[in-house]
Amino acid sequence: MPSLNPIKTAQHAKGFSSFGATARALLQAHPDNDWGMQPRSLETQLGKLDKGVTTWWINHIEVAQALGSLLDLSLPDLGLHDSPSATNFAFSFPGFPGLKPLDLRREEPWAIGNEQVNEKPEGHRYGRPTLDEWLRPEPTQWRAPYEHHWLHIADALERRLLTHHLLATSRYRVVVSPTLEDASDQLRDPKPLILVVEGDVTEEDYKALGLRHRSAGLLVIAPVPVRQVTTELDAYIESMSWERLSLPDEQRRLFDLATPNPLKHWTWTLRHDWRPALLKWVEKRLNWQRADTLFDAQSMGHWLEQFDPLGQWFETPSDLLQLCAVAHSQPITKLPKPNDAKAGKKLTQLLFTDKTSRHSAQLQQWAVTRWSRLELAWRGSLSADDWLTLVPPSQLPPSAEEVHAIASARTAPERQKAADRVVALLKAGNAGALHGNELLTEGPVGQFAFAHPTWVRLVVRDKLMRQIAEESSSWGLACFDADRRAQVDAALDAVPMETLMQAVQTLTHDMADNATSAAALGASEALFVAIGRRISNREVIHDTLKPALMHLAEAVIGRLDLDLAAFSLPAPWTRPLESPSQQLAWIGACWAWSLLVTVPDKLVDKSPPKWLFPGWSESLPPAPDWLDSLWPEKGVEQLSRSWKDFFKVADELVKDWDQPVENAPRILRLALLGRAAHGAWPADTTWWEDLITLEDRWTEEVLLQSFRSAGKGSAAQLWSSYLEFEMGAQERKSNLFAFYQRSSVRLWLLSQLSPAEALVDLTPAALGHLASFPQSLPPEFRAPLLLARSQSISFQSFVDTGPDIASFGKSASPVLPELLTHEWLGVAAAEFLWTWDAATAERLFRDEATGLPARENLLHTFPADKLAVAIEVLNESPALFSLLERCSWARSRLPSAGKNAPELINLLQSCPIDSGGLETGH
């Protein structure tokens, strides 16, 4: 694979030891430049370019050209395929050279993320708030944006892609700047502005936003969240503060300029299904470019779901693209098995072939040392001083310049001073060497992070799997740190079941020796949750293992504070329950355990909460608020993994029930309807109420998956309940009634039923409900419905809710002959039979076997173009109708008889005329 670090590679070949040395050499080579760059700022931009972040360089192409001359690299070699002066707004993928660059003026980028407002929205009942006016403006959008927004995009590739897309397509000015302060002039411009900030934002730098007029639209896109959210109320309080009002006018104006305007804070969030979506996008693009590839999105997705279900090893789009690059050139069988204890090492050899041999041992040492230092953050950047405590001094030696300084010193004291400095650096490590180290990347000023975090995570994965399999429960200490705990959970998911059970037995011995050990405490709760996930995934756990599991359950559940379980969720000791996903993971684990083992003897007296361990209870009380209040946030388009996993546990729970619980909490209704689809019990009408909504469209997708899995006959089990739910909405005059009628669940139910199945045993009220809008039913349902409805109505119901035959349409024609003699529908049936099936109407009218009432209705509804047929039949069968009826009919048709007028007059000749000139019945 080509090198992913072109700058480092080229600068070392030229003898430059670091980005700082390259920056100084570049500035010295162009002493008269007007770039406005200090060595430190240029050094930062070099580091970003080396990682593929090219936005600043595209906007400063003259600096890029100068750098290329210094390092003997072309613009494409520098990764600047997407320079406007290079390949016409093409966007390249440094992690996957096999992908053809995107032409962002003509091609849409992938769509795997979107903006989420951080504040709770108001006035968006039927949709989430967006930044469409900035990011996706409609052609008809007439008003320029006027509010101020801050969009935090942590992922570098997503931020770079969005930035380039805006540079290529936005109708507004897009400026890329290292800092807010560097964009001061642009902030003063009142035109709408999209400002992309590439570096960190300090508190002083943040004040530059005060230069922006409050009605001049602004969108800031930054790699960091806004430090201080300023609301309208904050601005008002600041304007009335003593600090402002006590200032002279001139200083007050300066004070106002340093006070940012109110900002709306947004976060760019990857979709829950971003990984399969990106895999499909890659496959489609490779196929489009007709690449010779081994890549298969489905196989890659299956491997990824098995190897990294929690998304801890391949966290970002950049990580996944790098993995795709491997699968592009090598068969999927080359990737390690999910439970391979050396999978991390094997993957790093595939992903980082140009660096593995040189730096593998060193990086492993740094990664493991940082992992074990719980006082240091696991993710992100650390200060140079922190790195010096992690890295052996021998791996950060003095620079060549510092050693040469000994020889070049003029006097003995100067030589001694230079030598003492080298000795000190040999003992403590050279912080300056961090700048040029290939394993690190520079973040905020004075901060460094691992340059290849995927590599680091995979190293730790192998270490954790060895510890879990072979060592004591000392690995449990990592559970007291949120970032480390997530990776422990992922490692526990990766080990085979026998290894997991071995870890449980090891923990049992450790706790017998030291029951209050922090490591054992963390390990016990991690194992408890991990085994809960295995149970919910239907993994087989043999009965012989249950005694060991009983000890684990006693230890974990025995620590819970159950006194207030009716009011608050009993929490574990090492896992916060602040977010819904954390609560779901814990409740799901407890539910799963209650399905696997009986309540341990030592816990019987503690009376574990019934809704926390429902499998241990024969009956359940009303659900507590901590359970009843849990539900996915309104407006989400896709369920998160935590919710999918929880609903799997809920499905397993209700499978063992003989009957549904009364007043079931909303969180169980999907599972209850799923069992109803299998015929376990009748579906309760109330179960649909929180599931068929405008805000939560995901529920219909989940329901349909469940119903389809129930097989043939599931729709018949559910239809009458859904119909009753729909009727209730109509009675309440709910404004969602029309939505219920076009629900995908309703469409599926009807598509699975025959007309007979759908209409059987329906009450007159239900038939009347369907007949009020027959267009919402499949065409083949309408004729049977019309017939069924006509047989169920009394005179009073006909007056109030009689079916309008016209609304049934032509598909109702087959049953109209049966309705010709209906007491109240006969005339309408005859009229529409002539309209929709004139041949059948004529045949019935001619047929002497047709009953007289039916022929009368057909006679009185004859269309004008069939008048000759009626006259012919009347002449052939003079006794068919009474003389009065024949004469009355002929007289009514005469004014519009046209060419048939003579025949009608002949019929009227036989009609007696009274003294007033009217036909009589004599």
MARNU-343679 format. One record per residue (C-alpha): x, y, z. Coordinates in steps of 0.5 Angstrom, whole numbers, plus 500, padded with zeros to 3 digits. Example, Ala and Ser with C-alpha at 12.3 -4.5 7.8 and 13.67 -1.06 7.14 Angstrom:
BEGIN
   c1   c2   c3
  525  491  516
  527  498  514
//
This chain:
BEGIN
   c1   c2   c3
  500  500  500
  502  507  499
  505  511  505
  500  515  508
  505  520  511
  508  523  505
  510  529  508
  514  526  514
  517  521  508
  519  526  504
  522  531  509
  526  525  512
  529  524  505
  531  531  505
  534  531  512
  529  535  516
  528  532  523
  521  534  524
  515  539  521
  518  544  525
  524  544  521
  521  543  515
  517  549  516
  523  554  518
  526  551  512
  520  553  508
  520  560  511
  527  561  510
  527  559  503
  522  565  501
  524  570  506
  520  575  502
  513  571  502
  506  575  504
  503  568  507
  503  571  514
  505  565  517
  509  564  523
  513  557  524
  509  554  529
  503  555  525
  506  553  519
  508  547  523
  501  545  525
  499  546  518
  504  541  515
  502  536  520
  495  536  518
  497  536  511
  501  529  513
  494  526  515
  490  528  509
  487  535  511
  488  539  505
  483  544  506
  488  550  508
  493  548  503
  487  548  498
  486  556  500
  493  557  500
  496  554  494
  502  558  493
  504  555  500
  503  548  497
  507  549  491
  513  552  495
  513  546  499
  513  541  493
  519  545  491
  522  544  497
  521  537  498
  521  535  491
  513  533  491
  508  535  486
  501  537  488
  498  530  487
  504  527  491
  502  532  497
  495  529  497
  492  535  493
  488  532  488
  482  536  490
  486  543  489
  481  547  485
  487  549  480
  489  541  480
  483  536  479
  477  541  479
  474  540  486
  476  532  486
  476  529  493
  481  524  494
  481  518  499
  488  518  502
  486  511  506
  484  508  500
  488  510  494
  484  505  490
  478  509  490
  477  514  484
  477  522  487
  470  525  488
  468  531  483
  464  534  488
  461  539  483
  458  533  480
  457  528  485
  454  527  491
  458  525  497
  456  519  501
  451  521  507
  452  517  513
  452  523  518
  447  529  519
  447  535  524
  443  534  531
  442  541  535
  444  540  542
  438  544  545
  432  541  546
  428  544  540
  421  547  540
  416  548  535
  418  542  531
  413  537  533
  413  533  526
  421  534  524
  427  535  527
  431  542  526
  436  542  521
  441  547  518
  438  546  511
  438  553  510
  446  553  510
  448  546  508
  442  544  503
  439  550  501
  433  550  496
  433  553  490
  427  557  492
  430  559  498
  429  567  498
  431  569  505
  439  569  507
  441  566  513
  441  571  519
  442  566  525
  449  564  528
  451  557  529
  456  553  531
  457  546  528
  462  541  531
  464  535  527
  469  531  531
  471  526  525
  476  529  521
  474  525  514
  467  527  515
  469  535  517
  474  535  511
  469  532  506
  463  537  508
  468  543  507
  470  541  500
  463  540  498
  461  546  501
  467  550  497
  465  546  491
  457  548  491
  455  553  497
  452  559  494
  455  562  500
  462  564  502
  466  559  505
  473  561  508
  477  556  512
  482  559  517
  487  556  522
  483  560  528
  477  565  529
  482  570  530
  485  569  523
  478  570  520
  477  577  523
  476  581  517
  471  576  514
  467  576  520
  466  583  519
  463  582  513
  455  582  513
  454  577  508
  452  570  510
  459  566  512
  461  559  513
  467  559  517
  471  553  517
  476  553  523
  481  548  523
  485  549  530
  483  549  537
  479  555  539
  481  558  546
  477  563  550
  480  569  547
  480  566  540
  472  565  541
  471  573  543
  473  574  535
  465  572  534
  463  579  537
  466  582  531
  460  579  527
  453  583  527
  448  579  530
  444  579  524
  449  577  519
  448  570  518
  454  565  520
  456  558  521
  462  556  524
  464  549  523
  470  546  528
  473  540  530
  471  542  537
  465  544  541
  463  551  543
  467  553  549
  461  557  552
  454  557  549
  451  564  549
  444  564  549
  439  570  548
  438  571  556
  446  570  557
  446  576  552
  441  580  555
  444  579  562
  451  581  560
  448  587  557
  446  589  563
  452  587  567
  456  592  572
  462  591  568
  459  593  562
  455  599  564
  460  602  568
  465  603  562
  466  609  558
  463  609  551
  469  607  547
  471  602  552
  464  599  552
  464  598  545
  470  594  545
  467  590  551
  461  589  546
  465  587  540
  469  582  545
  462  579  547
  459  573  542
  452  573  539
  447  568  541
  449  561  538
  446  555  536
  450  549  538
  450  543  533
  454  536  533
  455  532  527
  453  525  528
  454  519  524
  448  515  523
  447  508  527
  447  505  520
  453  509  518
  458  503  517
  453  498  512
  451  505  509
  459  507  507
  460  499  505
  455  500  500
  457  506  498
  464  504  497
  462  498  493
  457  502  488
  463  506  487
  468  501  485
  463  498  481
  462  504  477
  469  505  476
  470  498  474
  475  497  479
  478  490  479
  476  489  486
  475  483  491
  471  488  495
  464  485  497
  460  490  502
  455  484  504
  461  480  506
  465  486  509
  459  488  513
  458  481  516
  465  480  518
  465  487  521
  458  485  525
  462  479  528
  469  482  529
  467  489  532
  459  489  534
  460  495  539
  464  499  534
  470  500  539
  476  497  534
  474  501  527
  470  507  530
  471  512  524
  470  513  517
  477  513  516
  478  507  520
  473  503  515
  476  506  509
  483  503  511
  479  496  512
  476  497  505
  482  498  502
  485  492  505
  479  488  503
  479  491  496
  486  487  494
  485  481  499
  480  476  500
  476  477  506
  478  470  508
  485  474  510
  481  477  515
  482  474  522
  476  471  526
  472  475  531
  475  471  537
  482  470  535
  487  472  541
  492  475  536
  487  479  531
  490  485  533
  497  484  531
  494  480  524
  490  486  522
  496  491  524
  500  488  519
  495  488  514
  493  495  515
  500  499  516
  505  494  512
  509  500  511
  510  502  519
  509  495  522
  516  492  522
  519  499  524
  515  501  529
  511  495  532
  514  494  538
  515  501  540
  508  503  539
  506  497  543
  510  499  549
  507  506  549
  500  503  548
  500  498  553
  503  503  558
  498  509  557
  493  504  558
  495  502  564
  496  509  567
  489  510  569
  490  517  571
  491  519  564
  486  520  559
  486  514  554
  483  518  548
  485  524  545
  491  528  546
  496  529  552
  501  534  554
  508  533  552
  510  532  560
  505  527  560
  508  523  554
  515  524  557
  513  520  563
  510  515  558
  516  514  553
  522  511  555
  528  517  555
  532  512  550
  526  513  545
  526  520  545
  534  522  544
  537  529  544
  537  532  537
  543  532  532
  543  539  533
  543  539  541
  549  534  540
  553  538  535
  552  544  540
  557  541  544
  562  540  539
  561  547  536
  561  551  543
  567  556  543
  569  555  551
  569  550  556
  563  553  560
  559  553  554
  561  546  552
  560  543  559
  553  547  559
  551  543  552
  553  537  555
  549  537  561
  543  539  557
  544  533  553
  545  528  559
  539  531  562
  535  530  556
  538  523  556
  535  522  563
  528  525  562
  527  524  555
  527  530  549
  520  533  549
  523  536  542
  523  529  539
  515  528  540
  514  533  534
  518  529  529
  515  522  532
  512  518  526
  507  515  532
  504  521  534
  501  527  531
  500  534  534
  494  537  537
  492  543  541
  498  547  542
  503  543  547
  499  537  546
  500  530  542
  496  524  540
  497  517  537
  497  518  530
  494  511  529
  489  510  534
  486  504  530
  493  501  531
  493  503  538
  486  500  540
  488  493  536
  494  493  540
  490  493  547
  485  489  544
  490  483  544
  493  485  551
  486  485  554
  484  478  551
  490  475  553
  489  478  560
  482  475  560
  484  468  558
  490  467  562
  491  472  568
  487  474  574
  481  480  574
  486  485  574
  484  488  568
  477  490  571
  481  496  574
  480  499  567
  472  499  568
  473  505  572
  474  509  566
  469  510  561
  473  510  555
  477  504  557
  471  500  560
  468  501  553
  474  497  550
  474  492  556
  466  491  554
  468  490  546
  474  485  548
  469  481  553
  464  480  547
  470  477  543
  473  472  547
  469  465  546
  464  463  551
  469  458  555
  474  463  556
  468  468  559
  466  462  563
  474  461  565
  474  468  567
  468  468  571
  471  462  575
  478  466  576
  474  472  579
  470  467  584
  477  465  586
  480  473  586
  473  475  590
  474  469  595
  481  472  597
  479  479  597
  472  481  596
  473  488  596
  478  489  591
  477  494  586
  479  490  580
  474  484  582
  469  489  583
  470  492  576
  471  485  573
  464  482  576
  460  488  573
  463  487  566
  462  480  566
  455  480  568
  453  485  563
  457  481  558
  454  475  559
  447  478  559
  449  480  552
  450  473  550
  444  471  553
  440  476  549
  444  473  543
  441  466  544
  448  464  545
  448  457  549
  450  456  556
  450  449  559
  447  448  565
  454  445  568
  456  453  568
  450  455  572
  453  454  579
  459  459  577
  454  464  574
  450  464  581
  456  466  585
  457  472  580
  450  474  580
  450  474  588
  456  478  588
  453  483  583
  446  484  585
  448  483  592
  451  490  592
  445  494  589
  441  499  593
  434  496  592
  431  500  598
  428  505  593
  427  501  587
  420  503  586
  423  510  585
  430  510  582
  433  504  578
  438  501  582
  445  502  579
  451  498  579
  458  501  582
  462  501  576
  457  503  570
  454  510  570
  446  510  568
  446  517  566
  444  516  559
  438  512  556
  443  507  552
  447  506  559
  440  505  562
  438  500  557
  445  496  557
  444  495  565
  436  493  565
  437  489  559
  443  485  562
  438  484  569
  433  482  564
  437  477  561
  440  474  567
  433  473  570
  431  469  564
  437  464  565
  438  463  572
  433  462  578
  433  467  583
  440  465  588
  438  463  595
  442  469  598
  438  474  594
  431  471  596
  430  475  602
  432  482  599
  426  481  594
  430  483  588
  425  489  584
  420  485  579
  421  489  574
  429  489  574
  429  481  574
  422  480  571
  424  473  569
  423  471  577
  416  473  578
  410  470  576
  406  477  576
  408  484  575
  406  490  578
  405  497  574
  412  499  571
  416  504  575
  417  511  572
  424  509  571
  422  503  566
  416  507  563
  419  513  561
  424  510  557
  423  510  550
  427  513  543
  428  520  542
  422  523  538
  424  524  531
  430  519  530
  430  515  524
  434  509  526
  434  505  532
  441  505  536
  444  499  537
  443  499  545
  435  499  543
  436  494  538
  439  490  543
  434  491  549
  428  489  544
  431  483  543
  431  481  550
  424  484  551
  422  479  545
  426  473  549
  422  475  556
  415  475  553
  416  468  550
  415  465  556
  409  468  558
  402  465  558
  398  471  558
  400  479  557
  401  483  563
  396  488  564
  397  495  563
  404  493  559
  409  499  559
  410  502  552
  417  499  552
  414  492  552
  409  493  546
  413  491  540
  414  485  543
  407  483  546
  405  485  539
  410  480  536
  407  474  540
  400  476  538
  402  475  531
  405  468  533
  398  467  536
  400  467  543
  394  472  545
  390  477  542
  393  483  540
  390  489  545
  388  495  541
  392  500  546
  398  497  544
  398  500  537
  397  507  540
  405  509  542
  407  505  536
  404  508  530
  406  515  530
  409  521  526
  415  522  530
  417  515  531
  417  511  524
  422  506  526
  417  503  530
  413  500  524
  419  498  521
  421  494  527
  414  491  527
  414  489  520
  420  485  521
  417  481  527
  410  480  523
  414  477  517
  418  473  522
  411  470  525
  410  467  518
  403  466  514
  397  467  518
  400  473  523
  396  478  519
  390  475  521
  391  475  528
  393  482  528
  388  486  523
  381  486  527
  386  489  533
  389  494  528
  382  496  525
  379  497  532
  385  502  534
  384  506  527
  376  506  529
  378  509  536
  382  514  533
  376  516  528
  371  517  534
  376  521  538
  377  525  531
  384  525  532
  388  529  527
  392  522  526
  387  518  523
  389  519  516
  396  517  517
  393  511  521
  390  509  514
  396  510  510
  401  506  515
  406  501  512
  403  496  518
  396  497  515
  398  496  508
  402  490  510
  396  487  514
  392  488  508
  397  485  503
  397  479  507
  390  478  507
  384  475  503
  378  479  502
  374  474  506
  380  474  512
  379  481  512
  372  482  513
  370  475  517
  366  477  523
  367  484  523
  362  488  526
  357  493  523
  361  498  526
  367  496  523
  364  494  516
  361  501  516
  368  504  518
  371  501  512
  366  503  507
  367  510  509
  373  510  505
  374  504  501
  379  507  497
  384  506  502
  383  498  501
  386  494  495
  381  494  489
  379  486  490
  376  488  497
  371  493  495
  366  489  492
  366  484  498
  366  490  503
  360  493  499
  356  487  499
  358  485  507
  356  492  509
  349  492  505
  347  486  509
  349  489  515
  345  496  515
  338  497  518
  334  503  515
  337  508  521
  344  506  520
  343  507  512
  341  514  513
  347  515  518
  352  512  514
  350  508  508
  355  506  503
  356  511  497
  357  506  492
  361  511  487
  367  511  492
  368  504  491
  369  505  484
  369  500  478
  372  494  482
  365  494  486
  361  492  479
  361  484  481
  357  485  487
  352  490  484
  347  485  480
  346  482  487
  344  489  490
  339  491  485
  333  489  489
  336  492  495
  331  496  499
  335  502  499
  341  501  495
  338  498  489
  337  504  485
  344  506  486
  346  499  484
  343  500  478
  345  506  476
  353  504  477
  352  498  474
  350  501  467
  356  506  468
  361  501  470
  358  494  466
  353  496  461
  353  489  458
  352  486  464
  346  491  466
  343  490  459
  343  482  459
  340  482  466
  335  487  464
  333  483  458
  333  476  462
  326  474  464
  329  470  469
  331  477  473
  327  479  478
  322  485  477
  324  489  482
  331  489  479
  329  490  472
  325  496  475
  331  499  478
  335  498  471
  329  501  467
  329  507  471
  336  508  471
  337  507  463
  343  511  460
  341  515  454
  345  511  449
  341  505  451
  334  508  450
  333  504  444
  334  497  448
  329  499  453
  324  501  448
  325  494  444
  324  490  451
  318  494  453
  315  493  446
  317  485  446
  314  484  453
  308  489  454
  306  486  460
  313  487  464
  311  493  467
  304  496  469
  301  501  464
  302  507  469
  309  505  470
  311  504  462
  307  511  461
  311  515  466
  317  512  464
  316  514  457
  314  521  459
  320  522  463
  325  520  457
  321  524  452
  324  531  452
  331  528  451
  329  522  447
  332  524  440
  332  519  434
  328  515  439
  322  520  440
  317  517  435
  318  510  439
  316  513  445
  310  517  443
  308  510  440
  308  507  447
  305  513  450
  299  512  445
  296  506  449
  296  511  455
  289  513  457
  289  521  458
  285  524  463
  281  531  462
  287  535  464
  291  532  459
  295  527  463
  296  519  463
  292  515  468
  293  508  470
  286  506  467
//
